[in-house]
Amino acid sequence: MDLQNITIKSILNEKSSSVYFVEDSDTVITAVRLMNKEKIGSVMVVSKNQYVGIFTERDVLNRVVSPRLNTKKTLVSEVMTKNFSSIDVSLTLQETLHIMTKNRIRHLPVFQNTRLLGMVSIGDVTRKLLEINQNEANSLRDYLFTSYSG
């Protein structure tokens, strides 16, 4: 199967469309507790109904834990990624993988115009690639080992 024909929409269709949010005025501990509770690696950050950033597990490690900031006093707005990357729902799996790999990004918000549709993680992308490879291997195995009845 050609990776150029598989869009991110197919990944979103197979997973929960839930995207979790925190306010930019929330504390880091609030965001981390939400991420732990929901077993997710990132949350979108909003302010006045606008997306102002993304807060990820990498932000926790690099911007909170490493400098030893107080998670109960530090605001998400102080440590979030402000200039976050996002993708359009029409992008292909191959294009998305390229963006994630090139920019070392693990979580990408997926938009259709200005509407947030979901979040795609590197795990989602690799699971889809594994599924595609497994399906191709099964098809090839079936082709090679099915007895010819002609």
N, CA, C and O atoms as a GROMACS GRO file, in nm:
protein
  600
    1MET      N    1   0.085  -0.119   0.000
    1MET     CA    2   0.000   0.000   0.000
    1MET      C    3   0.089   0.125   0.000
    1MET      O    4   0.186   0.132   0.076
    2ASP      N    5   0.057   0.218  -0.083
    2ASP     CA    6   0.135   0.341  -0.097
    2ASP      C    7   0.104   0.438   0.016
    2ASP      O    8  -0.012   0.475   0.038
    3LEU      N    9   0.208   0.478   0.089
    3LEU     CA   10   0.189   0.569   0.202
    3LEU      C   11   0.138   0.706   0.159
    3LEU      O   12   0.085   0.782   0.241
    4GLN      N   13   0.154   0.738   0.032
    4GLN     CA   14   0.105   0.866  -0.018
    4GLN      C   15  -0.048   0.869  -0.028
    4GLN      O   16  -0.107   0.976  -0.043
    5ASN      N   17  -0.111   0.753  -0.021
    5ASN     CA   18  -0.257   0.746  -0.034
    5ASN      C   19  -0.328   0.741   0.100
    5ASN      O   20  -0.451   0.746   0.105
    6ILE      N   21  -0.254   0.730   0.208
    6ILE     CA   22  -0.315   0.718   0.340
    6ILE      C   23  -0.306   0.853   0.411
    6ILE      O   24  -0.197   0.905   0.434
    7THR      N   25  -0.421   0.908   0.444
    7THR     CA   26  -0.421   1.039   0.510
    7THR      C   27  -0.432   1.023   0.662
    7THR      O   28  -0.467   0.916   0.713
    8ILE      N   29  -0.400   1.129   0.730
    8ILE     CA   30  -0.410   1.133   0.875
    8ILE      C   31  -0.554   1.112   0.920
    8ILE      O   32  -0.580   1.065   1.030
    9LYS      N   33  -0.647   1.148   0.834
    9LYS     CA   34  -0.788   1.128   0.867
    9LYS      C   35  -0.816   0.981   0.900
    9LYS      O   36  -0.898   0.952   0.988
   10SER      N   37  -0.749   0.890   0.831
   10SER     CA   38  -0.770   0.747   0.858
   10SER      C   39  -0.725   0.710   0.999
   10SER      O   40  -0.785   0.622   1.062
   11ILE      N   41  -0.621   0.773   1.048
   11ILE     CA   42  -0.576   0.748   1.186
   11ILE      C   43  -0.676   0.805   1.284
   11ILE      O   44  -0.712   0.740   1.382
   12LEU      N   45  -0.722   0.927   1.259
   12LEU     CA   46  -0.820   0.989   1.349
   12LEU      C   47  -0.949   0.909   1.355
   12LEU      O   48  -1.013   0.901   1.460
   13ASN      N   49  -0.988   0.850   1.243
   13ASN     CA   50  -1.111   0.770   1.239
   13ASN      C   51  -1.102   0.644   1.324
   13ASN      O   52  -1.204   0.590   1.366
   14GLU      N   53  -0.980   0.599   1.350
   14GLU     CA   54  -0.960   0.474   1.425
   14GLU      C   55  -0.936   0.496   1.574
   14GLU      O   56  -0.927   0.398   1.649
   15LYS      N   57  -0.927   0.619   1.617
   15LYS     CA   58  -0.897   0.644   1.758
   15LYS      C   59  -0.998   0.742   1.817
   15LYS      O   60  -1.080   0.800   1.746
   16SER      N   61  -0.990   0.757   1.946
   16SER     CA   62  -1.076   0.853   2.014
   16SER      C   63  -1.046   0.992   1.963
   16SER      O   64  -0.929   1.028   1.944
   17SER      N   65  -1.148   1.070   1.940
   17SER     CA   66  -1.127   1.206   1.891
   17SER      C   67  -1.109   1.305   2.006
   17SER      O   68  -1.105   1.426   1.984
   18SER      N   69  -1.100   1.254   2.126
   18SER     CA   70  -1.085   1.342   2.242
   18SER      C   71  -0.952   1.415   2.240
   18SER      O   72  -0.846   1.355   2.222
   19VAL      N   73  -0.959   1.544   2.257
   19VAL     CA   74  -0.840   1.626   2.276
   19VAL      C   75  -0.859   1.694   2.410
   19VAL      O   76  -0.965   1.751   2.438
   20TYR      N   77  -0.757   1.688   2.490
   20TYR     CA   78  -0.767   1.745   2.625
   20TYR      C   79  -0.702   1.882   2.628
   20TYR      O   80  -0.603   1.908   2.558
   21PHE      N   81  -0.760   1.969   2.710
   21PHE     CA   82  -0.718   2.109   2.717
   21PHE      C   83  -0.689   2.148   2.861
   21PHE      O   84  -0.744   2.091   2.955
   22VAL      N   85  -0.601   2.245   2.875
   22VAL     CA   86  -0.584   2.317   3.002
   22VAL      C   87  -0.581   2.465   2.967
   22VAL      O   88  -0.550   2.503   2.854
   23GLU      N   89  -0.613   2.546   3.064
   23GLU     CA   90  -0.603   2.691   3.046
   23GLU      C   91  -0.458   2.733   3.066
   23GLU      O   92  -0.383   2.668   3.139
   24ASP      N   93  -0.418   2.840   3.001
   24ASP     CA   94  -0.281   2.888   3.018
   24ASP      C   95  -0.254   2.933   3.161
   24ASP      O   96  -0.138   2.943   3.202
   25SER      N   97  -0.359   2.960   3.236
   25SER     CA   98  -0.345   3.003   3.376
   25SER      C   99  -0.343   2.885   3.474
   25SER      O  100  -0.326   2.905   3.594
   26ASP      N  101  -0.362   2.762   3.424
   26ASP     CA  102  -0.354   2.644   3.510
   26ASP      C  103  -0.210   2.618   3.551
   26ASP      O  104  -0.116   2.658   3.482
   27THR      N  105  -0.194   2.551   3.664
   27THR     CA  106  -0.060   2.516   3.708
   27THR      C  107  -0.013   2.389   3.636
   27THR      O  108  -0.093   2.313   3.582
   28VAL      N  109   0.117   2.369   3.638
   28VAL     CA  110   0.176   2.251   3.577
   28VAL      C  111   0.120   2.124   3.640
   28VAL      O  112   0.091   2.027   3.569
   29ILE      N  113   0.103   2.124   3.772
   29ILE     CA  114   0.054   2.003   3.839
   29ILE      C  115  -0.086   1.967   3.790
   29ILE      O  116  -0.120   1.849   3.779
   30THR      N  117  -0.168   2.066   3.760
   30THR     CA  118  -0.303   2.041   3.705
   30THR      C  119  -0.293   1.971   3.570
   30THR      O  120  -0.363   1.874   3.544
   31ALA      N  121  -0.206   2.022   3.485
   31ALA     CA  122  -0.188   1.963   3.352
   31ALA      C  123  -0.130   1.822   3.361
   31ALA      O  124  -0.176   1.731   3.291
   32VAL      N  125  -0.032   1.803   3.446
   32VAL     CA  126   0.032   1.672   3.460
   32VAL      C  127  -0.067   1.569   3.515
   32VAL      O  128  -0.069   1.454   3.470
   33ARG      N  129  -0.148   1.610   3.610
   33ARG     CA  130  -0.249   1.518   3.664
   33ARG      C  131  -0.350   1.477   3.556
   33ARG      O  132  -0.389   1.360   3.550
   34LEU      N  133  -0.391   1.571   3.473
   34LEU     CA  134  -0.482   1.538   3.363
   34LEU      C  135  -0.415   1.441   3.266
   34LEU      O  136  -0.477   1.343   3.223
   35MET      N  137  -0.290   1.468   3.231
   35MET     CA  138  -0.218   1.382   3.138
   35MET      C  139  -0.203   1.241   3.196
   35MET      O  140  -0.220   1.142   3.124
   36ASN      N  141  -0.173   1.231   3.324
   36ASN     CA  142  -0.160   1.099   3.388
   36ASN      C  143  -0.294   1.027   3.393
   36ASN      O  144  -0.302   0.908   3.363
   37LYS      N  145  -0.398   1.100   3.431
   37LYS     CA  146  -0.532   1.040   3.442
   37LYS      C  147  -0.579   0.984   3.308
   37LYS      O  148  -0.634   0.874   3.302
   38GLU      N  149  -0.557   1.060   3.202
   38GLU     CA  150  -0.605   1.020   3.069
   38GLU      C  151  -0.504   0.937   2.990
   38GLU      O  152  -0.532   0.891   2.879
   39LYS      N  153  -0.385   0.918   3.050
   39LYS     CA  154  -0.278   0.840   2.984
   39LYS      C  155  -0.243   0.898   2.847
   39LYS      O  156  -0.240   0.828   2.746
   40ILE      N  157  -0.217   1.028   2.848
   40ILE     CA  158  -0.182   1.099   2.724
   40ILE      C  159  -0.051   1.173   2.743
   40ILE      O  160  -0.009   1.198   2.856
   41GLY      N  161   0.014   1.207   2.634
   41GLY     CA  162   0.144   1.271   2.641
   41GLY      C  163   0.142   1.420   2.615
   41GLY      O  164   0.246   1.485   2.619
   42SER      N  165   0.023   1.475   2.588
   42SER     CA  166   0.017   1.618   2.561
   42SER      C  167  -0.125   1.671   2.582
   42SER      O  168  -0.222   1.596   2.575
   43VAL      N  169  -0.132   1.800   2.606
   43VAL     CA  170  -0.260   1.870   2.614
   43VAL      C  171  -0.247   2.001   2.538
   43VAL      O  172  -0.140   2.061   2.532
   44MET      N  173  -0.357   2.043   2.480
   44MET     CA  174  -0.359   2.175   2.416
   44MET      C  175  -0.379   2.279   2.524
   44MET      O  176  -0.446   2.255   2.624
   45VAL      N  177  -0.320   2.396   2.504
   45VAL     CA  178  -0.334   2.506   2.599
   45VAL      C  179  -0.418   2.614   2.533
   45VAL      O  180  -0.390   2.657   2.421
   46VAL      N  181  -0.522   2.658   2.605
   46VAL     CA  182  -0.612   2.760   2.553
   46VAL      C  183  -0.614   2.882   2.643
   46VAL      O  184  -0.589   2.875   2.763
   47SER      N  185  -0.645   2.995   2.580
   47SER     CA  186  -0.667   3.120   2.651
   47SER      C  187  -0.772   3.197   2.573
   47SER      O  188  -0.754   3.226   2.454
   48LYS      N  189  -0.881   3.230   2.639
   48LYS     CA  190  -0.990   3.304   2.574
   48LYS      C  191  -1.035   3.235   2.445
   48LYS      O  192  -1.052   3.300   2.342
   49ASN      N  193  -1.054   3.104   2.454
   49ASN     CA  194  -1.100   3.022   2.341
   49ASN      C  195  -1.005   3.022   2.221
   49ASN      O  196  -1.047   2.993   2.108
   50GLN      N  197  -0.880   3.052   2.244
   50GLN     CA  198  -0.778   3.047   2.139
   50GLN      C  199  -0.673   2.944   2.178
   50GLN      O  200  -0.639   2.931   2.295
   51TYR      N  201  -0.621   2.871   2.079
   51TYR     CA  202  -0.511   2.778   2.105
   51TYR      C  203  -0.383   2.860   2.114
   51TYR      O  204  -0.341   2.923   2.017
   52VAL      N  205  -0.321   2.858   2.231
   52VAL     CA  206  -0.201   2.939   2.251
   52VAL      C  207  -0.075   2.855   2.269
   52VAL      O  208   0.035   2.909   2.277
   53GLY      N  209  -0.091   2.723   2.276
   53GLY     CA  210   0.026   2.638   2.293
   53GLY      C  211  -0.011   2.493   2.310
   53GLY      O  212  -0.128   2.454   2.310
   54ILE      N  213   0.094   2.414   2.324
   54ILE     CA  214   0.080   2.272   2.355
   54ILE      C  215   0.174   2.243   2.470
   54ILE      O  216   0.285   2.297   2.476
   55PHE      N  217   0.130   2.159   2.561
   55PHE     CA  218   0.212   2.121   2.676
   55PHE      C  219   0.231   1.970   2.669
   55PHE      O  220   0.135   1.894   2.670
   56THR      N  221   0.358   1.928   2.663
   56THR     CA  222   0.389   1.787   2.641
   56THR      C  223   0.474   1.731   2.753
   56THR      O  224   0.527   1.804   2.837
   57GLU      N  225   0.486   1.598   2.753
   57GLU     CA  226   0.571   1.533   2.851
   57GLU      C  227   0.716   1.580   2.838
   57GLU      O  228   0.789   1.585   2.937
   58ARG      N  229   0.758   1.614   2.718
   58ARG     CA  230   0.894   1.667   2.699
   58ARG      C  231   0.908   1.805   2.765
   58ARG      O  232   1.013   1.836   2.821
   59ASP      N  233   0.802   1.886   2.758
   59ASP     CA  234   0.805   2.016   2.829
   59ASP      C  235   0.821   1.994   2.979
   59ASP      O  236   0.893   2.068   3.046
   60VAL      N  237   0.753   1.893   3.031
   60VAL     CA  238   0.763   1.863   3.175
   60VAL      C  239   0.909   1.833   3.210
   60VAL      O  240   0.962   1.888   3.306
   61LEU      N  241   0.972   1.747   3.133
   61LEU     CA  242   1.110   1.709   3.163
   61LEU      C  243   1.209   1.823   3.145
   61LEU      O  244   1.290   1.851   3.234
   62ASN      N  245   1.203   1.890   3.030
   62ASN     CA  246   1.303   1.991   2.998
   62ASN      C  247   1.281   2.126   3.064
   62ASN      O  248   1.376   2.195   3.099
   63ARG      N  249   1.155   2.164   3.083
   63ARG     CA  250   1.128   2.299   3.131
   63ARG      C  251   1.078   2.305   3.275
   63ARG      O  252   1.067   2.414   3.332
   64VAL      N  253   1.046   2.190   3.333
   64VAL     CA  254   0.995   2.189   3.470
   64VAL      C  255   1.086   2.108   3.562
   64VAL      O  256   1.139   2.160   3.660
   65VAL      N  257   1.105   1.980   3.530
   65VAL     CA  258   1.184   1.892   3.617
   65VAL      C  259   1.331   1.931   3.616
   65VAL      O  260   1.392   1.946   3.722
   66SER      N  261   1.389   1.948   3.499
   66SER     CA  262   1.531   1.979   3.489
   66SER      C  263   1.570   2.106   3.565
   66SER      O  264   1.668   2.104   3.639
   67PRO      N  265   1.496   2.217   3.548
   67PRO     CA  266   1.530   2.337   3.626
   67PRO      C  267   1.472   2.337   3.767
   67PRO      O  268   1.487   2.434   3.842
   68ARG      N  269   1.405   2.227   3.804
   68ARG     CA  270   1.348   2.210   3.938
   68ARG      C  271   1.246   2.317   3.975
   68ARG      O  272   1.251   2.375   4.084
   69LEU      N  273   1.153   2.342   3.884
   69LEU     CA  274   1.047   2.437   3.912
   69LEU      C  275   0.940   2.373   3.999
   69LEU      O  276   0.922   2.251   3.998
   70ASN      N  277   0.870   2.454   4.073
   70ASN     CA  278   0.762   2.408   4.160
   70ASN      C  279   0.637   2.387   4.074
   70ASN      O  280   0.583   2.482   4.018
   71THR      N  281   0.591   2.263   4.064
   71THR     CA  282   0.477   2.231   3.977
   71THR      C  283   0.346   2.289   4.027
   71THR      O  284   0.251   2.304   3.951
   72LYS      N  285   0.342   2.322   4.156
   72LYS     CA  286   0.218   2.378   4.212
   72LYS      C  287   0.211   2.530   4.194
   72LYS      O  288   0.104   2.589   4.209
   73LYS      N  289   0.323   2.592   4.161
   73LYS     CA  290   0.326   2.737   4.144
   73LYS      C  291   0.353   2.781   4.001
   73LYS      O  292   0.317   2.892   3.962
   74THR      N  293   0.414   2.695   3.923
   74THR     CA  294   0.448   2.730   3.786
   74THR      C  295   0.325   2.715   3.697
   74THR      O  296   0.257   2.612   3.698
   75LEU      N  297   0.298   2.819   3.620
   75LEU     CA  298   0.184   2.816   3.527
   75LEU      C  299   0.223   2.747   3.397
   75LEU      O  300   0.337   2.754   3.353
   76VAL      N  301   0.127   2.680   3.338
   76VAL     CA  302   0.149   2.613   3.210
   76VAL      C  303   0.200   2.713   3.106
   76VAL      O  304   0.286   2.680   3.025
   77SER      N  305   0.148   2.835   3.109
   77SER     CA  306   0.189   2.937   3.011
   77SER      C  307   0.338   2.968   3.017
   77SER      O  308   0.395   3.015   2.918
   78GLU      N  309   0.401   2.943   3.130
   78GLU     CA  310   0.543   2.972   3.146
   78GLU      C  311   0.633   2.864   3.084
   78GLU      O  312   0.749   2.891   3.054
   79VAL      N  313   0.579   2.744   3.065
   79VAL     CA  314   0.664   2.632   3.022
   79VAL      C  315   0.610   2.557   2.900
   79VAL      O  316   0.672   2.460   2.855
   80MET      N  317   0.498   2.600   2.846
   80MET     CA  318   0.440   2.533   2.729
   80MET      C  319   0.521   2.566   2.604
   80MET      O  320   0.604   2.657   2.604
   81THR      N  321   0.496   2.491   2.499
   81THR     CA  322   0.552   2.522   2.368
   81THR      C  323   0.454   2.616   2.298
   81THR      O  324   0.343   2.577   2.264
   82LYS      N  325   0.499   2.740   2.279
   82LYS     CA  326   0.410   2.842   2.223
   82LYS      C  327   0.397   2.831   2.072
   82LYS      O  328   0.287   2.834   2.018
   83ASN      N  329   0.508   2.817   2.004
   83ASN     CA  330   0.506   2.807   1.858
   83ASN      C  331   0.501   2.660   1.819
   83ASN      O  332   0.600   2.602   1.775
   84PHE      N  333   0.384   2.601   1.836
   84PHE     CA  334   0.370   2.457   1.813
   84PHE      C  335   0.338   2.428   1.667
   84PHE      O  336   0.275   2.507   1.597
   85SER      N  337   0.384   2.313   1.624
   85SER     CA  338   0.353   2.265   1.489
   85SER      C  339   0.217   2.199   1.490
   85SER      O  340   0.174   2.144   1.591
   86SER      N  341   0.150   2.206   1.378
   86SER     CA  342   0.022   2.137   1.362
   86SER      C  343   0.014   2.092   1.216
   86SER      O  344   0.092   2.136   1.132
   87ILE      N  345  -0.081   2.004   1.190
   87ILE     CA  346  -0.097   1.955   1.053
   87ILE      C  347  -0.243   1.962   1.011
   87ILE      O  348  -0.334   1.970   1.094
   88ASP      N  349  -0.262   1.961   0.880
   88ASP     CA  350  -0.396   1.957   0.824
   88ASP      C  351  -0.438   1.811   0.810
   88ASP      O  352  -0.356   1.724   0.784
   89VAL      N  353  -0.565   1.786   0.826
   89VAL     CA  354  -0.620   1.651   0.821
   89VAL      C  355  -0.593   1.583   0.687
   89VAL      O  356  -0.596   1.460   0.678
   90SER      N  357  -0.568   1.660   0.582
   90SER     CA  358  -0.546   1.603   0.449
   90SER      C  359  -0.404   1.552   0.427
   90SER      O  360  -0.377   1.486   0.326
   91LEU      N  361  -0.313   1.581   0.519
   91LEU     CA  362  -0.175   1.534   0.503
   91LEU      C  363  -0.170   1.382   0.502
   91LEU      O  364  -0.252   1.314   0.564
   92THR      N  365  -0.072   1.330   0.430
   92THR     CA  366  -0.056   1.185   0.424
   92THR      C  367   0.023   1.136   0.545
   92THR      O  368   0.087   1.213   0.616
   93LEU      N  369   0.017   1.006   0.564
   93LEU     CA  370   0.095   0.942   0.671
   93LEU      C  371   0.244   0.968   0.650
   93LEU      O  372   0.316   0.997   0.746
   94GLN      N  373   0.289   0.959   0.527
   94GLN     CA  374   0.430   0.980   0.496
   94GLN      C  375   0.472   1.124   0.526
   94GLN      O  376   0.578   1.147   0.584
   95GLU      N  377   0.390   1.221   0.488
   95GLU     CA  378   0.422   1.362   0.516
   95GLU      C  379   0.426   1.389   0.666
   95GLU      O  380   0.512   1.461   0.715
   96THR      N  381   0.332   1.329   0.738
   96THR     CA  382   0.326   1.348   0.883
   96THR      C  383   0.448   1.287   0.950
   96THR      O  384   0.508   1.349   1.038
   97LEU      N  385   0.485   1.168   0.908
   97LEU     CA  386   0.604   1.102   0.964
   97LEU      C  387   0.728   1.186   0.937
   97LEU      O  388   0.815   1.197   1.024
   98HIS      N  389   0.737   1.244   0.819
   98HIS     CA  390   0.851   1.330   0.784
   98HIS      C  391   0.857   1.452   0.878
   98HIS      O  392   0.964   1.485   0.928
   99ILE      N  393   0.744   1.516   0.901
   99ILE     CA  394   0.739   1.634   0.989
   99ILE      C  395   0.780   1.595   1.131
   99ILE      O  396   0.858   1.665   1.195
  100MET      N  397   0.726   1.485   1.179
  100MET     CA  398   0.756   1.441   1.316
  100MET      C  399   0.904   1.406   1.332
  100MET      O  400   0.966   1.442   1.432
  101THR      N  401   0.958   1.336   1.234
  101THR     CA  402   1.097   1.293   1.242
  101THR      C  403   1.193   1.411   1.227
  101THR      O  404   1.286   1.426   1.305
  102LYS      N  405   1.168   1.494   1.127
  102LYS     CA  406   1.255   1.609   1.100
  102LYS      C  407   1.260   1.705   1.218
  102LYS      O  408   1.366   1.757   1.253
  103ASN      N  409   1.144   1.730   1.279
  103ASN     CA  410   1.136   1.829   1.387
  103ASN      C  411   1.138   1.767   1.527
  103ASN      O  412   1.125   1.838   1.627
  104ARG      N  413   1.156   1.635   1.533
  104ARG     CA  414   1.161   1.563   1.662
  104ARG      C  415   1.037   1.594   1.746
  104ARG      O  416   1.047   1.630   1.864
  105ILE      N  417   0.921   1.578   1.684
  105ILE     CA  418   0.792   1.606   1.748
  105ILE      C  419   0.720   1.474   1.771
  105ILE      O  420   0.717   1.387   1.684
  106ARG      N  421   0.661   1.460   1.889
  106ARG     CA  422   0.589   1.337   1.921
  106ARG      C  423   0.438   1.353   1.916
  106ARG      O  424   0.365   1.254   1.909
  107HIS      N  425   0.390   1.477   1.921
  107HIS     CA  426   0.245   1.502   1.922
  107HIS      C  427   0.213   1.617   1.828
  107HIS      O  428   0.275   1.724   1.835
  108LEU      N  429   0.116   1.595   1.741
  108LEU     CA  430   0.075   1.699   1.646
  108LEU      C  431  -0.076   1.718   1.650
  108LEU      O  432  -0.152   1.624   1.628
  109PRO      N  433  -0.121   1.841   1.677
  109PRO     CA  434  -0.263   1.871   1.665
  109PRO      C  435  -0.302   1.865   1.516
  109PRO      O  436  -0.226   1.908   1.430
  110VAL      N  437  -0.420   1.812   1.490
  110VAL     CA  438  -0.469   1.798   1.353
  110VAL      C  439  -0.588   1.891   1.334
  110VAL      O  440  -0.687   1.883   1.406
  111PHE      N  441  -0.576   1.979   1.235
  111PHE     CA  442  -0.680   2.078   1.208
  111PHE      C  443  -0.742   2.055   1.071
  111PHE      O  444  -0.681   1.998   0.981
  112GLN      N  445  -0.866   2.100   1.059
  112GLN     CA  446  -0.931   2.117   0.929
  112GLN      C  447  -0.972   2.263   0.926
  112GLN      O  448  -1.065   2.303   0.995
  113ASN      N  449  -0.901   2.340   0.847
  113ASN     CA  450  -0.910   2.486   0.851
  113ASN      C  451  -0.871   2.531   0.992
  113ASN      O  452  -0.757   2.510   1.033
  114THR      N  453  -0.962   2.593   1.066
  114THR     CA  454  -0.927   2.638   1.202
  114THR      C  455  -0.986   2.548   1.309
  114THR      O  456  -0.970   2.575   1.428
  115ARG      N  457  -1.052   2.441   1.269
  115ARG     CA  458  -1.117   2.350   1.364
  115ARG      C  459  -1.023   2.236   1.404
  115ARG      O  460  -0.974   2.162   1.318
  116LEU      N  461  -0.999   2.223   1.534
  116LEU     CA  462  -0.916   2.115   1.585
  116LEU      C  463  -0.995   1.984   1.582
  116LEU      O  464  -1.100   1.973   1.646
  117LEU      N  465  -0.943   1.885   1.509
  117LEU     CA  466  -1.012   1.757   1.496
  117LEU      C  467  -0.959   1.651   1.591
  117LEU      O  468  -1.032   1.560   1.631
  118GLY      N  469  -0.833   1.663   1.627
  118GLY     CA  470  -0.774   1.561   1.713
  118GLY      C  471  -0.625   1.582   1.728
  118GLY      O  472  -0.568   1.683   1.685
  119MET      N  473  -0.564   1.483   1.790
  119MET     CA  474  -0.420   1.486   1.815
  119MET      C  475  -0.363   1.354   1.765
  119MET      O  476  -0.419   1.247   1.790
  120VAL      N  477  -0.252   1.361   1.694
  120VAL     CA  478  -0.185   1.241   1.645
  120VAL      C  479  -0.049   1.232   1.712
  120VAL      O  480   0.026   1.330   1.718
  121SER      N  481  -0.018   1.113   1.763
  121SER     CA  482   0.112   1.092   1.827
  121SER      C  483   0.200   1.005   1.738
  121SER      O  484   0.152   0.942   1.644
  122ILE      N  485   0.327   1.003   1.769
  122ILE     CA  486   0.419   0.918   1.694
  122ILE      C  487   0.379   0.771   1.711
  122ILE      O  488   0.400   0.690   1.622
  123GLY      N  489   0.321   0.739   1.825
  123GLY     CA  490   0.271   0.602   1.848
  123GLY      C  491   0.157   0.568   1.753
  123GLY      O  492   0.151   0.456   1.702
  124ASP      N  493   0.067   0.663   1.730
  124ASP     CA  494  -0.043   0.642   1.635
  124ASP      C  495   0.011   0.614   1.495
  124ASP      O  496  -0.036   0.524   1.425
  125VAL      N  497   0.110   0.692   1.456
  125VAL     CA  498   0.168   0.679   1.322
  125VAL      C  499   0.240   0.545   1.307
  125VAL      O  500   0.222   0.476   1.207
  126THR      N  501   0.320   0.507   1.406
  126THR     CA  502   0.392   0.380   1.396
  126THR      C  503   0.296   0.260   1.402
  126THR      O  504   0.321   0.159   1.336
  127ARG      N  505   0.189   0.271   1.480
  127ARG     CA  506   0.089   0.163   1.482
  127ARG      C  507   0.026   0.144   1.344
  127ARG      O  508   0.006   0.031   1.299
  128LYS      N  509  -0.005   0.255   1.278
  128LYS     CA  510  -0.064   0.248   1.144
  128LYS      C  511   0.035   0.187   1.045
  128LYS      O  512  -0.002   0.105   0.962
  129LEU      N  513   0.162   0.227   1.054
  129LEU     CA  514   0.264   0.170   0.967
  129LEU      C  515   0.278   0.020   0.990
  129LEU      O  516   0.291  -0.058   0.895
  130LEU      N  517   0.275  -0.021   1.116
  130LEU     CA  518   0.285  -0.163   1.150
  130LEU      C  519   0.166  -0.240   1.093
  130LEU      O  520   0.181  -0.350   1.039
  131GLU      N  521   0.047  -0.181   1.105
  131GLU     CA  522  -0.074  -0.244   1.050
  131GLU      C  523  -0.063  -0.261   0.899
  131GLU      O  524  -0.097  -0.366   0.845
  132ILE      N  525  -0.015  -0.158   0.831
  132ILE     CA  526   0.001  -0.164   0.686
  132ILE      C  527   0.101  -0.272   0.647
  132ILE      O  528   0.076  -0.352   0.557
  133ASN      N  529   0.215  -0.274   0.716
  133ASN     CA  530   0.318  -0.374   0.687
  133ASN      C  531   0.267  -0.515   0.713
  133ASN      O  532   0.295  -0.607   0.636
  134GLN      N  533   0.192  -0.533   0.821
  134GLN     CA  534   0.137  -0.665   0.854
  134GLN      C  535   0.036  -0.710   0.748
  134GLN      O  536   0.036  -0.826   0.708
  135ASN      N  537  -0.049  -0.618   0.705
  135ASN     CA  538  -0.147  -0.651   0.600
  135ASN      C  539  -0.078  -0.690   0.470
  135ASN      O  540  -0.120  -0.784   0.402
  136GLU      N  541   0.028  -0.616   0.434
  136GLU     CA  542   0.101  -0.648   0.311
  136GLU      C  543   0.171  -0.783   0.323
  136GLU      O  544   0.173  -0.861   0.228
  137ALA      N  545   0.228  -0.812   0.440
  137ALA     CA  546   0.294  -0.941   0.461
  137ALA      C  547   0.194  -1.055   0.454
  137ALA      O  548   0.222  -1.159   0.395
  138ASN      N  549   0.076  -1.035   0.512
  138ASN     CA  550  -0.028  -1.138   0.507
  138ASN      C  551  -0.075  -1.161   0.364
  138ASN      O  552  -0.096  -1.276   0.323
  139SER      N  553  -0.092  -1.054   0.288
  139SER     CA  554  -0.135  -1.067   0.148
  139SER      C  555  -0.031  -1.142   0.066
  139SER      O  556  -0.064  -1.228  -0.015
  140LEU      N  557   0.094  -1.108   0.087
  140LEU     CA  558   0.202  -1.174   0.015
  140LEU      C  559   0.210  -1.322   0.053
  140LEU      O  560   0.227  -1.408  -0.033
  141ARG      N  561   0.196  -1.352   0.182
  141ARG     CA  562   0.198  -1.490   0.229
  141ARG      C  563   0.082  -1.569   0.167
  141ARG      O  564   0.099  -1.681   0.121
  142ASP      N  565  -0.037  -1.508   0.167
  142ASP     CA  566  -0.153  -1.574   0.107
  142ASP      C  567  -0.130  -1.601  -0.042
  142ASP      O  568  -0.165  -1.708  -0.092
  143TYR      N  569  -0.072  -1.505  -0.110
  143TYR     CA  570  -0.045  -1.520  -0.253
  143TYR      C  571   0.055  -1.632  -0.279
  143TYR      O  572   0.036  -1.713  -0.370
  144LEU      N  573   0.160  -1.636  -0.198
  144LEU     CA  574   0.267  -1.734  -0.220
  144LEU      C  575   0.228  -1.876  -0.180
  144LEU      O  576   0.271  -1.972  -0.243
  145PHE      N  577   0.148  -1.889  -0.077
  145PHE     CA  578   0.123  -2.021  -0.022
  145PHE      C  579  -0.017  -2.077  -0.047
  145PHE      O  580  -0.049  -2.187  -0.001
  146THR      N  581  -0.099  -2.003  -0.117
  146THR     CA  582  -0.231  -2.056  -0.152
  146THR      C  583  -0.215  -2.144  -0.274
  146THR      O  584  -0.156  -2.104  -0.375
  147SER      N  585  -0.267  -2.263  -0.265
  147SER     CA  586  -0.250  -2.356  -0.378
  147SER      C  587  -0.332  -2.308  -0.497
  147SER      O  588  -0.444  -2.258  -0.484
  148TYR      N  589  -0.274  -2.324  -0.611
  148TYR     CA  590  -0.340  -2.285  -0.735
  148TYR      C  591  -0.443  -2.390  -0.770
  148TYR      O  592  -0.414  -2.510  -0.775
  149SER      N  593  -0.565  -2.344  -0.793
  149SER     CA  594  -0.674  -2.440  -0.820
  149SER      C  595  -0.714  -2.441  -0.967
  149SER      O  596  -0.827  -2.479  -1.000
  150GLY      N  597  -0.626  -2.400  -1.056
  150GLY     CA  598  -0.662  -2.391  -1.196
  150GLY      C  599  -0.616  -2.504  -1.268
  150GLY      O  600  -0.637  -2.514  -1.389
   0.00000   0.00000   0.00000
